[in-house]
Amino acid sequence: MIGPMRDEMLDSVHKSLNTGRRLDLSGVLYGMPHGPSGLDPTLPADAAPKSYYYFLAGFVREMGCRRILELGTHMGGSARALDRGFSEPFRGDELIVTIDPGRLAVPILSSHPRIRMIHGLGEREDAVQEALRLFGNKPIDLLFLDSLHEFDTALQQFALYTTLFSPKYVLLDDIALNPEMRRFWAVLCQRYGPFAMNLSEISDQIQGPDPGFGFVYLPGPATAPARASGRQDEPRP
Ligand SMILES: C[S@@+](CC[C@H](N)C(=O)[O-])C[C@H]1O[C@@H](n2cnc3c(N)ncnc32)[C@H](O)[C@@H]1O
């Protein structure tokens, strides 16, 4: 079972890359750059969309994601890239909820029809409760984790949001950005084995090796072939 599921993951990565390249991300920019000690308006801002934005949009389109939760909004670039992945005509149930303690994205996202912002720390009760409310306490398709790049926060947010929102897929930026993120990613690799992939090792068109970009596949009871067929002896993510 592991081989075919891993092949499926790889196939979905390649298809997402191809699809993403064809999507229109004009105007979807990162905004104010981050320097070594935080936001730095003196650094030059990107003039083009980030390469991982194309992958995010392609992934949403290829995997048919409609319910997406993001931790780490910054200026709404990745949230808008995810939104460009939705197929038109819209079905009306597409929703992206993005959480950040900062308010830099307010002028950019506040009137967006499919993106809702939550202001606060993702691991806090008020943010979790508001996100549960916005998703009607139902599972989501995709969790995109790109917030504080520290071990405790990253692990806490991963554990909280995978438990409470049961995403099928988790994408994670910056898994090799620093020693704490590398330790965090090592824990996920230890737990999920072949179902945790560093996509920087598969393609150089998503993110460079440092910072890296992770993909964890978490099929739930409704989607896991082993459990859906009633076979309990198969290894599962
Ligand atoms: C790397 S930026 C996000 C970039 C954005 N995802 C993109 O690709 O365009 C990280 C963001 O995480 C936010 N952040 C920091 N601590 C957080 C926390 N505990 N919960 C949620 N977001 C947090 C920061 O304010 C910052 O905007």
The ligand as a Tripos MOL2 file, in Angstrom:
@<TRIPOS>MOLECULE
LIG
   27    29     1     0     0
SMALL
NO_CHARGES

@<TRIPOS>ATOM
      1 C1          6.5030   33.8520    6.4630 C.3       1 LIG1
      2 S1          5.1860   34.8770    6.9090 S.3       1 LIG1
      3 C2          3.8300   34.2020    6.0200 C.3       1 LIG1
      4 C3          3.9570   34.3630    4.5410 C.3       1 LIG1
      5 C4          2.7110   34.0160    3.7380 C.3       1 LIG1
      6 N1          2.2140   32.6890    4.0830 N.3       1 LIG1
      7 C5          3.0320   34.0230    2.2560 C.2       1 LIG1
      8 O1          3.5930   33.0140    1.7840 O.co2     1 LIG1
      9 O2          2.7240   35.0160    1.5820 O.co2     1 LIG1
     10 C6          4.8900   34.3560    8.5430 C.3       1 LIG1
     11 C7          3.6950   35.0040    9.1940 C.3       1 LIG1
     12 O3          3.3830   34.2850   10.3840 O.3       1 LIG1
     13 C8          2.8180   35.1910   11.3010 C.3       1 LIG1
     14 N2          2.8500   34.5840   12.6550 N.ar      1 LIG1
     15 C9          3.8220   34.6910   13.5970 C.ar      1 LIG1
     16 N3          3.4660   33.9970   14.6990 N.ar      1 LIG1
     17 C10         2.2600   33.4230   14.4270 C.ar      1 LIG1
     18 C11         1.3790   32.5860   15.1680 C.ar      1 LIG1
     19 N4          1.6940   32.1790   16.4060 N.pl3     1 LIG1
     20 N5          0.2210   32.1940   14.5840 N.ar      1 LIG1
     21 C12        -0.0960   32.5980   13.3280 C.ar      1 LIG1
     22 N6          0.7170   33.3950   12.5880 N.ar      1 LIG1
     23 C13         1.8780   33.8000   13.1260 C.ar      1 LIG1
     24 C14         3.6700   36.4330   11.1230 C.3       1 LIG1
     25 O4          2.9720   37.5730   11.6050 O.3       1 LIG1
     26 C15         3.8980   36.4500    9.6140 C.3       1 LIG1
     27 O5          2.9670   37.2740    8.9720 O.3       1 LIG1
@<TRIPOS>BOND
     1     1     2 1
     2     2     3 1
     3     2    10 1
     4     3     4 1
     5     4     5 1
     6     5     6 1
     7     5     7 1
     8     7     8 2
     9     7     9 1
    10    10    11 1
    11    11    12 1
    12    11    26 1
    13    12    13 1
    14    13    14 1
    15    13    24 1
    16    14    15 ar
    17    14    23 ar
    18    15    16 ar
    19    16    17 ar
    20    17    18 ar
    21    17    23 ar
    22    18    19 1
    23    18    20 ar
    24    20    21 ar
    25    21    22 ar
    26    22    23 ar
    27    24    25 1
    28    24    26 1
    29    26    27 1
@<TRIPOS>SUBSTRUCTURE
     1 LIG1         1 GROUP 0 **** ****
